[in-house]
Amino acid sequence: MNALLGRIYQDYFMPGRWQEYESLLRAALDAGYVFLPHRELGSLREGQKTFFLRHDVDSDVPLAGKMLAIESRLGIRSTYYLRLCTLDGELIGQARQAGCEIGYHYEELAAYAKAHRLRDPAQVMDALPTIQKEFIHNFHAFVDKAGEVTTAASHGDFVNRRLGLRNTCLLTPALRRELGIVLEAYDPALESRVTARISDREYPALWSPEPPEAAVARGETVILTLVHPRQWQRAPLSRLGQDWTRLREGVRYGKQ
Ligand SMILES: [Zn+2]
C-alpha cells in the first residue's frame, strides 16, 4: 500500500487502535517501567527503567482524550504538548487530574514565515526578535488557560521543512529564563539519556524505527515514545478540514 492510500485509510476508514494502545502501555508497566512526565527529567534515576510518553496534539483533541482515559485507568503519567489551536479546557482539566503534564507545542517561527510568505531562512532569522515577542505573548496566553507550564516542544510544519529551520531557533537561553521554561523536548539533556527513541507513523508503517514493545522486550533503560492522536483513529470531518487548510496554506506560501 502506498503512502497516500495509507493516509486515506487512516484518516477516513481506520477504526480506533485503542486496544493496541492499552496493551503496549501494559507491556511497559508489566516490565517494570516508570512513566515520567518531561518536567521530571531531574528525577530520572540511574538504572531505573523509565518511559517518557509524549503526545504532540497537533489536531484531534477528542482522540487525545481517549489516550488520556486509557492512561488514567492504568495510572500512567505522560506529557501532552498542545498547540494554541488544540488548547482545550476539558483535556487540560482531565490531564491535570491524572497527574499528566501540559506543555506548549509552539510554532511561532513557521507561523511568522507563513504569514509574511518568507522563503529565505536569512529573512526569517532577521525577524527573530519580532517572532520571539509573538512567542512571549502566546506563551502567556497559553499559561493563562493551561496553568503552570515549564516545558515546550517544537511543532514541525511543512514551512519548517522548506526553510530548513526549526522553531527551536527562537527559544534562546535568555527567553527560557524569562519564561521559566526548563526543558525543550529536543534538548540534549533529555535526548542524551534516551536509549530508545520511537515515534508513531502513518498507516501502514505505524512505528519508526520499531514498535515500543520491541524496546520494552529488549529492556532498554530509557524509552521515549512520541505519539500523535491523528495516527490512532479515523476522523473524516476533522481530516478534511486539516487537508483543506494545508492545501490553502501551501498554495498561499508557494505564490510570489
Ligand atoms: Zn506537532
Residues whose N, C-alpha, C, O or C-beta is under 5 A from the ligand:
A	BS01	ZN	D56 D58 H155 G156
